[in-house]
Amino acid sequence: MKQALKIVAALCTPLLLSACLLIPGTFDSKLTMMKDGSYSFVYNGQMQLFSGDEKGGIGGRQSYAPFDPASTECSSRTHNETGEVTELDYGYYGSDSTDDDPNDSYRYQSRECSEKEIAAKRKQHEDREARRKKDDDEKKAAMGAIFGGAIPGDDESLKKFADQLAKYDGWNKVEYVGDDLFEVEYAVSGRFDQNFSFPSLPGATMQFPFVQIIRRAGGELEILTPALAGPGGLFGAMAMKEMSREKMPDMKPIEGNFVIETDGEVLSNNSADGYASEGVKKTLQWSLGEESMFQESPRAILRLER
């Protein structure tokens, strides 16, 4: 248990720095909040498991090369004065060179490795690959715990993750389409009497909501969208870090529409045009695209009188 905690702890810092997160792709989403306490939320589009590392750097696309005896190199070293020969179990840079330094005490020559040397090199290679695989398996296990079984780059785990997610209320469609990307249709409705967060990942120890509703002490409802781009979010901070290195993140663009509809009071919001009224109903809308990472994530504060 302690070892697992150490692995998770070791992963947390690089996760935050590389922004390994479940984030949107292209989407349409609408939140309806009414004064009578009823609500509905819809999200149709893409979700992507994004890692700032190279694709497959964490998941199951690692390759473990078999040992190739032909790749072994050995050499011999001969003392120029005594003629003493020492066999070296590695290739020496400059072996067989016609430009040997006459002041050098030794000369070197390539040779075939013995069976004993090849066997030792085989064991070194296999031990090194076994350590790599053990390290990768531990990282994958820890990553699966963090994201509820989803491991970036591991298609098998991501298909299982999609199948598991589809068993829960609201997830009308969850399809893994490859390259760490999901096509989803999510819809829930009811009476709002507690905080709300989407997506909520079963078994995950790390959640990064696309949309969340938090009740304030005075009864106001604050609507936040941490994952819908914006420099204030974790993804935005990561994107700015990557851009400072003249390197854009390897991901699908976050682009789509987010709409809030209510007959309550809109206390504040950061939409470009404010809300539009039609009778008692007020509609706020945000269009997100490439430029949205330089803007604030959509947010609003509502008061619903009941």
C-alpha positions in Angstrom: 0.0 0.0 0.0 2.8 2.4 0.9 4.5 1.6 -2.4 1.4 2.4 -4.3 1.0 5.7 -2.5 4.6 6.6 -3.3 4.0 5.9 -7.0 0.8 8.1 -7.0 2.7 10.8 -5.2 5.5 10.6 -7.6 3.1 10.9 -10.5 1.2 13.9 -9.1 3.8 16.5 -9.9 4.4 15.5 -13.5 0.7 15.1 -14.0 0.1 18.6 -13.0 3.0 19.9 -15.0 2.2 18.0 -18.1 -1.6 18.4 -17.7 -2.6 14.8 -18.0 -6.4 15.4 -17.9 -9.7 14.4 -19.3 -10.8 17.5 -21.3 -13.3 18.4 -24.0 -12.8 18.3 -27.7 -15.5 19.7 -30.0 -18.9 19.8 -28.2 -22.3 21.4 -27.6 -23.5 21.8 -24.1 -26.5 23.4 -22.4 -27.4 24.0 -18.8 -31.0 25.0 -17.8 -31.6 26.2 -14.3 -35.2 27.3 -13.3 -36.6 29.0 -10.2 -38.8 26.1 -9.4 -35.7 24.1 -8.7 -35.7 22.0 -11.9 -32.6 21.7 -14.0 -31.3 19.9 -17.1 -27.8 19.5 -18.4 -26.7 18.2 -21.8 -23.2 17.6 -23.2 -22.8 16.1 -26.7 -19.4 15.8 -28.4 -15.9 14.7 -27.6 -13.9 14.0 -24.5 -10.1 13.4 -24.8 -7.7 12.0 -22.4 -4.8 14.5 -22.9 -1.2 14.0 -21.8 1.4 16.6 -22.3 3.9 13.8 -22.8 4.4 12.1 -26.2 1.5 9.9 -27.3 1.9 6.5 -25.6 4.4 7.8 -23.1 2.4 6.4 -20.2 0.1 3.8 -21.7 0.4 0.5 -23.5 2.3 1.5 -26.6 5.7 1.0 -25.2 8.0 -1.3 -27.1 10.5 -3.7 -25.6 13.1 -4.7 -28.1 14.4 -8.3 -28.0 18.1 -8.8 -27.5 20.1 -8.8 -30.8 23.4 -10.6 -30.6 24.6 -8.9 -33.8 24.5 -5.6 -32.0 27.1 -6.6 -29.5 30.5 -5.0 -29.7 33.8 -6.0 -28.2 37.4 -5.0 -28.6 40.9 -5.7 -27.5 43.6 -3.4 -26.2 47.3 -4.1 -26.8 50.1 -2.4 -24.9 52.5 -1.0 -27.5 55.6 -1.7 -25.4 54.8 -5.0 -23.7 52.4 -6.5 -26.2 50.0 -7.4 -23.4 46.5 -7.9 -24.7 43.4 -7.1 -22.7 40.0 -8.1 -23.9 37.2 -5.5 -23.5 33.6 -6.4 -23.4 32.6 -3.2 -25.2 33.4 -1.5 -28.4 36.1 1.2 -28.1 35.7 4.4 -30.1 38.5 4.6 -32.6 39.1 0.9 -32.9 41.0 -0.1 -36.0 41.8 3.5 -36.7 44.7 4.2 -39.0 45.2 7.5 -37.3 46.3 6.1 -33.9 48.2 8.5 -31.7 51.8 7.4 -31.8 52.2 8.7 -28.2 49.3 6.5 -27.0 50.4 3.6 -24.9 47.7 1.3 -26.4 46.2 0.4 -29.7 42.7 -1.0 -30.0 41.1 -3.4 -32.4 37.5 -4.6 -32.8 36.8 -8.3 -32.3 33.9 -10.7 -32.1 32.4 -11.2 -28.6 32.7 -14.6 -27.0 29.7 -16.7 -26.2 30.2 -15.9 -22.5 30.3 -12.1 -23.2 27.2 -12.4 -25.4 25.4 -14.3 -22.6 26.3 -11.6 -20.1 25.1 -8.8 -22.5 21.9 -10.7 -23.1 21.2 -10.9 -19.3 22.0 -7.2 -18.9 19.6 -6.3 -21.7 16.8 -8.6 -20.3 17.2 -7.3 -16.8 17.1 -3.7 -18.0 13.9 -4.3 -20.1 12.3 -6.1 -17.2 12.9 -3.1 -15.0 11.5 -0.8 -17.7 8.4 -3.0 -17.9 7.9 -3.2 -14.2 8.2 0.6 -13.9 5.7 1.1 -16.8 3.3 -1.4 -15.2 3.5 0.5 -11.9 2.8 3.8 -13.6 -0.1 2.4 -15.5 -1.6 0.9 -12.3 -1.3 4.3 -10.5 -2.7 6.2 -13.5 -5.6 3.8 -13.7 -6.4 4.5 -10.0 -6.2 8.3 -10.7 -8.5 8.3 -13.7 -10.9 5.5 -12.8 -9.2 2.9 -15.0 -8.4 5.1 -18.0 -4.8 5.1 -19.0 -3.5 7.5 -21.8 -2.3 5.5 -24.8 -3.7 2.2 -23.6 -6.5 1.4 -26.0 -7.7 -1.7 -24.1 -8.1 0.2 -20.8 -9.9 3.1 -22.6 -12.4 0.8 -24.3 -13.1 -0.8 -20.9 -13.4 2.7 -19.3 -16.0 3.7 -22.0 -18.0 0.5 -21.4 -17.9 1.1 -17.6 -18.9 4.8 -17.9 -21.9 3.9 -20.1 -23.4 1.9 -17.3 -24.1 5.1 -15.3 -27.0 7.4 -15.3 -26.9 10.2 -18.0 -24.3 8.6 -20.2 -26.4 7.7 -23.2 -23.4 7.2 -25.4 -19.8 6.6 -24.6 -17.7 5.4 -27.6 -14.0 5.1 -27.6 -12.9 6.0 -31.2 -9.1 5.7 -30.7 -6.2 8.1 -30.2 -7.3 8.8 -26.6 -10.6 10.3 -27.9 -14.3 9.5 -26.9 -17.6 10.4 -28.5 -20.2 11.0 -25.8 -23.8 12.0 -25.3 -24.8 12.9 -21.8 -28.1 14.2 -20.5 -29.5 14.5 -17.0 -32.4 16.4 -15.5 -34.2 16.7 -12.1 -34.5 19.1 -9.2 -31.3 20.9 -8.1 -30.7 20.5 -4.4 -26.9 20.0 -4.2 -23.7 20.8 -6.0 -23.2 19.4 -9.5 -20.2 18.4 -11.5 -19.7 17.0 -15.0 -18.0 14.7 -15.8 -18.0 12.7 -12.5 -15.7 9.7 -13.1 -16.5 6.6 -10.9 -13.5 5.4 -9.0 -11.3 8.3 -10.1 -9.2 10.0 -7.4 -8.6 13.0 -9.7 -11.6 15.0 -11.2 -11.3 17.9 -13.5 -14.8 19.2 -14.2 -16.0 20.6 -17.5 -18.9 22.2 -15.8 -19.7 22.6 -12.1 -22.3 24.3 -10.0 -21.5 25.3 -6.4 -24.0 26.7 -4.0 -22.7 29.8 -2.1 -23.5 30.6 1.5 -26.2 33.1 0.5 -28.0 30.7 -1.7 -26.5 32.0 -5.0 -25.4 29.4 -7.5 -22.0 29.8 -9.1 -21.4 28.1 -12.4 -17.8 27.4 -13.3 -16.2 25.6 -16.3 -12.6 24.8 -15.4 -11.9 22.6 -18.4 -13.4 24.8 -21.1 -10.1 26.5 -21.9 -9.1 29.8 -20.3 -5.7 30.9 -18.9 -7.0 30.6 -15.3 -7.5 26.8 -15.6 -4.9 24.1 -15.4 -5.1 23.4 -19.1 -4.7 27.0 -19.9 -1.6 27.3 -17.7 -0.1 24.2 -19.4 -0.9 25.5 -22.9 0.8 28.8 -22.1 3.8 26.9 -20.8 4.0 24.9 -24.0 3.6 27.9 -26.2 6.5 29.6 -24.4 8.6 26.7 -25.7 7.3 27.3 -29.2 5.5 24.0 -29.0 1.7 23.6 -29.1 0.0 20.8 -27.1 -0.6 17.6 -29.1 -4.4 17.5 -28.8 -7.7 18.1 -30.5 -8.9 21.7 -30.2 -11.4 22.6 -27.5 -14.2 24.3 -29.5 -17.9 24.4 -29.1 -20.9 26.2 -27.6 -21.9 26.4 -24.0 -25.4 27.8 -23.1 -27.0 28.7 -19.8 -30.8 29.2 -19.7 -32.7 30.4 -16.6 -35.7 32.3 -15.4 -33.8 33.4 -12.3 -31.7 36.4 -11.7 -28.3 36.7 -13.5 -26.1 38.3 -10.9 -22.9 38.2 -13.0 -21.4 36.6 -16.0 -18.5 36.9 -18.4 -20.2 36.2 -21.7 -19.2 38.5 -24.6 -22.8 40.0 -25.0 -24.4 39.4 -21.6 -27.7 37.6 -21.6 -30.6 37.8 -24.1 -34.1 37.9 -22.7 -37.3 36.3 -24.1 -40.1 36.8 -21.7 -38.9 35.7 -18.2 -36.2 33.5 -19.7 -32.6 34.6 -20.0 -30.0 33.0 -22.2 -26.3 33.3 -22.0 -24.0 31.8 -24.6 -20.3 31.3 -25.1 -18.6 30.2 -28.3 -15.2 28.6 -27.7 -12.5 28.1 -30.3 -8.7 28.4 -30.7 -8.7 31.9 -29.2 -10.6 30.8 -26.1 -7.4 29.7 -24.3 -6.6 33.4 -24.0 -10.0 34.2 -22.5 -11.6 33.4 -19.2 -13.5 30.2 -18.9 -17.3 30.7 -19.0 -18.8 31.5 -15.6 -21.9 33.0 -14.1 -23.7 33.5 -10.8 -27.4 33.0 -10.6 -30.0 33.5 -7.9 -33.1 31.3 -8.1 -36.0 32.5 -6.0 -38.2 29.7 -4.9 
